[in-house]
Amino acid sequence: MSFDLMNHQRDPRSHHITLCCRAATNHRLERLTLLLRHEHQVGVKLLNRSTRAVSLTDAGQVLLRRSQSVVDLTARIHSELRSRAAA
C-alpha cells in the first residue's frame, strides 16, 4: 500500500493510518513512562537518553530480560488455569 502525502486528507485510509500511528506512539510513551518510573523507584539508570534516541543501559537490559521471564511464566500459569477450568 502506498501512501500519498498530498492526498492524505482525502484518502479514507488516512484516518486509519493516523489512528495506528497515534496508538503506536501512545504505546511507546506508556512503556517509556513505565521505565522512567522503575528508574526512579530502583534508583538505577535504565535508559540512555539523548535528544535523538533512547536506549537501554546494561541495567535496563537486565530488567527487560527478567521481565520477559515473568511475562512468560504468567502466560504459562494462565494457560494451566484455563486447562484446569476446562477439564
C-alpha positions in Angstrom: 0.0 0.0 0.0 1.5 3.3 -1.0 0.8 6.5 0.9 0.4 9.8 -0.9 1.1 12.7 1.4 -0.6 15.2 -1.0 -3.9 13.3 -0.9 -3.7 12.3 2.8 -6.7 14.3 3.9 -8.9 13.0 1.1 -7.9 9.3 1.3 -10.3 7.4 3.6 -7.4 5.2 4.7 -5.7 8.2 6.2 -7.9 8.1 9.3 -6.9 4.5 9.9 -3.2 5.3 9.3 -3.4 8.2 11.7 -5.1 6.1 14.4 -2.5 3.4 14.0 0.4 5.9 14.3 -1.2 7.5 17.3 -1.7 4.2 19.0 1.9 3.1 18.4 3.1 6.4 19.7 0.9 6.2 22.8 2.2 2.6 23.4 5.8 3.7 23.2 5.1 6.6 25.6 3.5 4.3 28.1 6.5 1.9 28.0 8.9 4.8 28.4 6.9 6.2 31.3 6.9 2.8 33.0 10.7 2.5 32.6 11.2 6.0 34.0 9.0 5.1 37.0 11.1 1.9 37.5 14.3 4.0 37.2 13.1 6.4 39.9 11.9 3.5 42.2 15.1 1.5 41.9 17.5 4.4 41.8 19.4 2.9 38.9 19.6 4.5 35.4 17.7 2.2 33.0 17.7 4.4 29.9 20.3 6.3 28.0 18.6 9.4 26.7 19.7 11.9 24.2 17.8 14.5 22.1 17.7 11.9 19.2 17.4 8.5 20.8 16.6 6.4 23.8 18.3 3.1 24.5 18.6 0.7 27.4 21.5 0.7 29.8 23.0 -2.6 30.9 20.7 -2.5 33.9 17.7 -1.8 31.6 18.6 -4.8 29.5 18.7 -7.0 32.7 15.2 -5.6 33.6 14.0 -6.4 30.1 15.3 -10.0 30.2 14.0 -10.7 33.7 10.6 -9.1 32.9 10.2 -11.3 29.9 10.7 -14.3 32.1 7.9 -13.1 34.4 5.6 -12.5 31.4 6.3 -15.9 30.0 5.7 -17.6 33.4 2.4 -15.6 33.8 1.3 -16.8 30.4 2.0 -20.5 31.3 0.1 -20.1 34.6 -2.9 -18.6 32.8 -2.8 -21.4 30.3 -2.6 -24.0 33.0 -5.5 -22.4 34.9 -7.7 -22.3 31.7 -6.9 -26.0 31.1 -7.9 -27.0 34.6 -11.1 -25.0 34.3 -12.0 -26.7 31.0 -11.4 -30.2 32.5 
